């Protein structure tokens, strides 16, 4: 039963994460404002849960490597979110999601060097299908023009930082409960958002109502039901499968972007989504080998 539950949690996390770019676009606020309030609220929620369930937010006798990995994970998480927010606000949702989907490649390569993760033939074939789909999207939708160039490149940088966050989190979670790890990572990222916002002298409160509804949405969906579930699953699902599973996000995000912002996918886009979907099916057959 636990394997089925982990699959369900993984699907919930993917759907929740897929709407991050749309919520960021709706927020209509500086990157630092969205990041600070989102992660401050999320950190407080996770900290309260840690006190309630574990009676203490931070266990004793945690190895130095786990502490270092947690701090690194918080820094990577901040860098990932800042560049991701910037991308969502400075290029199309499709561009941002498509380019960010390159993160499994970074995770696979970095993981092979750091954790000696093997790349089985099934996973390699899934990558070929998935990135074939991404190529179709890149060829049809990505335009590195003068106006959106920085937003596009920011999405690629965000993909690399996200892989750093996943890999460092994978190391930290070997010795830390999920709640202890999560609240501290969120707090570190929130502090970094606050520092960068303070340097830029931005306002923290004077924004329209839609901003606060969108920020609340980012707390509930991509943060608590997305990233928090992913970090929980790091101990139960291979990190390459976690990252490659995120390749389904562009399809879900593009559908909502069509409803909210009238971004109409092309025929090639549908074919690309079909290829990435096929890649995910290949990954999960047989699913019993990939879940604990």
C-alpha positions in Angstrom: 0.0 0.0 0.0 2.9 2.4 0.8 4.1 2.2 -2.8 0.7 3.2 -4.2 0.6 6.0 -1.7 4.0 7.3 -2.8 2.8 7.2 -6.4 -0.3 9.2 -5.5 1.8 11.7 -3.6 4.2 12.0 -6.5 1.3 12.8 -8.9 -0.1 15.4 -6.5 3.4 17.0 -6.2 3.8 17.2 -10.0 0.4 18.8 -10.6 1.0 21.3 -7.8 4.4 22.2 -9.1 3.2 22.7 -12.6 1.1 25.7 -11.7 4.0 27.7 -10.1 4.7 29.8 -13.2 1.0 30.7 -13.7 0.7 31.8 -10.1 3.9 33.9 -10.3 2.6 35.6 -13.4 -0.7 36.4 -11.6 1.1 37.8 -8.5 2.2 40.9 -10.4 4.9 41.7 -7.8 8.8 41.7 -7.6 10.5 38.4 -7.4 11.7 39.0 -3.9 8.3 39.9 -2.6 6.8 36.6 -3.9 9.7 34.5 -2.7 9.9 36.1 0.8 6.3 35.9 1.8 5.7 32.5 0.2 8.6 30.9 2.0 8.2 32.7 5.3 4.6 31.4 5.5 5.6 27.9 4.4 8.5 27.8 6.8 6.2 28.8 9.7 3.7 26.1 8.7 6.4 23.4 8.5 8.0 24.5 11.7 4.7 24.2 13.6 4.2 20.8 12.2 7.7 19.8 13.3 7.0 20.9 16.8 3.6 19.1 16.9 4.8 15.8 15.4 8.4 15.6 16.5 8.3 17.7 19.7 11.4 19.5 18.5 12.2 21.2 15.2 15.7 19.9 14.9 17.0 16.5 16.0 20.2 16.1 18.0 23.4 14.6 16.8 22.9 15.4 13.2 26.1 14.7 11.1 28.1 17.8 9.9 27.6 16.6 6.3 23.8 16.6 6.7 23.9 20.1 8.2 26.1 21.4 5.4 23.9 19.7 2.8 20.8 21.4 4.3 22.4 24.9 4.1 23.5 24.3 0.5 20.0 23.0 -0.3 18.5 26.2 1.1 20.9 28.3 -1.0 20.2 26.3 -4.1 16.5 26.5 -3.5 16.7 30.3 -3.3 18.7 30.5 -6.5 16.3 28.2 -8.3 13.3 30.1 -7.2 14.7 33.6 -7.9 15.7 32.6 -11.4 12.5 30.7 -12.0 10.3 33.6 -10.8 12.3 36.0 -13.1 11.8 33.7 -16.0 8.1 33.4 -15.5 7.7 37.1 -15.5 10.0 37.9 -18.4 9.1 35.3 -21.0 6.1 33.2 -21.9 4.9 30.4 -19.6 5.6 27.9 -22.3 9.2 29.1 -22.8 9.8 29.1 -19.0 8.4 25.6 -18.5 10.0 24.1 -21.6 13.5 25.3 -20.8 13.2 24.5 -17.1 12.3 20.9 -18.1 16.0 20.4 -18.9 16.6 19.9 -15.1 16.5 16.1 -15.4 19.6 16.2 -17.6 21.5 18.2 -14.9 20.3 15.9 -12.2 21.3 12.8 -14.0 24.8 14.1 -14.9 25.5 15.6 -11.4 24.0 12.5 -9.7 26.2 10.2 -11.7 29.3 12.0 -10.4 28.2 12.8 -6.9 26.1 9.8 -5.8 27.3 7.3 -8.5 23.7 7.0 -9.7 23.3 4.5 -12.5 21.5 5.4 -15.7 19.6 2.2 -16.8 18.6 1.7 -20.4 14.9 2.3 -19.7 15.8 5.8 -18.3 18.0 6.6 -21.2 15.3 5.7 -23.7 12.8 7.8 -21.7 15.2 10.8 -21.9 15.5 10.4 -25.6 11.7 10.5 -26.0 11.3 13.3 -23.6 14.0 15.5 -25.0 12.7 14.8 -28.5 9.5 16.3 -27.4 11.3 19.3 -25.8 13.2 19.8 -29.1 9.9 20.1 -30.9 8.8 22.7 -28.4 12.1 24.6 -28.6 12.0 24.6 -32.4 8.5 26.0 -32.5 8.1 28.2 -29.5 11.4 29.3 -28.1 12.6 32.6 -29.5 15.8 34.0 -27.9 14.9 37.6 -29.0 16.1 40.7 -27.3 13.0 41.1 -25.1 12.8 37.6 -23.7 16.4 36.5 -23.9 17.2 37.0 -20.2 14.0 35.3 -19.2 14.8 32.3 -21.3 18.3 31.9 -20.0 17.1 32.4 -16.5 14.9 29.3 -16.9 17.9 27.3 -17.9 19.9 28.5 -14.9 17.0 27.7 -12.7 17.0 24.1 -14.0 20.6 23.7 -13.0 20.0 25.2 -9.5 17.0 23.0 -9.0 19.1 19.9 -9.7 21.6 21.2 -7.1 18.7 21.6 -4.6 17.5 18.0 -5.3 20.9 16.4 -5.0 21.9 18.3 -1.8 18.4 17.6 -0.4 18.9 13.9 -1.2 22.0 13.9 0.9 20.5 15.8 3.8 17.3 13.7 3.9 19.4 10.6 4.7 19.9 11.9 8.2 17.0 14.4 8.7 13.2 14.0 9.0 11.4 15.7 6.2 9.8 18.4 8.5 13.1 19.4 10.1 14.8 19.6 6.7 11.9 21.5 5.0 11.3 24.3 7.5 15.0 25.2 7.6 15.5 25.1 3.9 12.4 27.4 3.4 13.7 29.7 6.1 17.2 30.0 4.6 15.6 30.8 1.2 13.2 33.3 2.7 16.1 35.1 4.4 18.0 35.3 1.2 15.0 36.7 -0.6 14.6 39.3 2.1 18.3 40.3 1.9 18.1 40.7 -1.9 14.9 42.7 -1.7 16.3 45.0 1.0 19.3 45.7 -1.1 16.9 46.7 -3.9 14.8 48.8 -1.6 11.5 47.3 -2.7 8.2 47.6 -0.8 7.0 44.4 1.0 3.3 45.2 1.5 1.8 47.7 -1.0 0.4 45.3 -3.6 -3.1 44.6 -4.9 -5.4 41.8 -3.6 -4.6 39.5 -6.5 -0.9 39.5 -5.4 -1.8 38.1 -2.0 -4.2 35.5 -3.4 -1.5 34.4 -5.8 1.2 34.2 -3.1 -1.2 32.1 -0.9 -1.6 29.8 -3.9 2.2 29.4 -4.2 2.4 28.5 -0.6 -0.4 25.8 -0.8 0.4 24.3 -4.2 4.0 24.4 -5.5 5.5 24.8 -2.0 3.5 22.6 0.5 1.9 20.2 -2.0 4.8 20.4 -4.4 8.3 20.9 -3.0 7.5 19.5 0.4 6.1 16.3 -1.0 9.1 16.0 -3.3 11.6 16.3 -0.4 9.5 13.7 1.5 9.7 11.3 -1.5 13.5 11.7 -1.9 14.0 8.7 0.5 11.5 6.5 -1.5 11.9 7.3 -5.2 15.1 7.4 -7.3 16.1 11.0 -7.9 16.4 10.6 -11.7 12.7 9.4 -11.7 11.7 12.3 -9.6 13.3 14.8 -12.0 12.2 13.1 -15.2 8.6 12.9 -13.9 8.6 16.6 -13.9 8.7 16.6 -17.7 5.0 16.3 -17.6 4.7 19.8 -16.0 4.8 21.8 -19.3 1.6 20.2 -20.5 -0.3 20.9 -17.4 1.1 24.4 -17.1 0.4 25.2 -20.7 -3.2 24.2 -20.4 -3.8 26.6 -17.5 -1.8 29.3 -19.2 -4.2 28.9 -22.2 -7.2 29.5 -19.9 -5.6 32.4 -18.0 -3.4 34.2 -20.6 -4.7 32.8 -23.9 -1.5 31.2 -24.9 -2.6 28.8 -27.6 -0.4 25.6 -28.1 0.6 24.6 -31.6 0.1 21.2 -33.2 3.8 20.5 -32.6 3.3 21.3 -28.9 0.6 18.5 -28.6 3.0 16.1 -30.3 5.8 17.1 -27.9 3.5 16.6 -24.9 2.6 13.1 -26.2 6.3 12.2 -26.4 7.0 13.4 -22.9 4.0 11.5 -21.6 5.2 8.4 -23.3 8.6 8.9 -21.6 6.9 9.0 -18.2 4.9 5.8 -18.9 8.2 4.0 -19.8 9.7 5.2 -16.5 6.9 3.7 -14.4 6.7 0.3 -16.1 7.5 -1.6 -14.0 6.9 1.0 -11.3 7.6 -1.5 -8.4 11.3 -1.3 -9.2 11.5 2.5 -8.6 9.5 2.9 -5.4 10.2 1.7 -1.9 
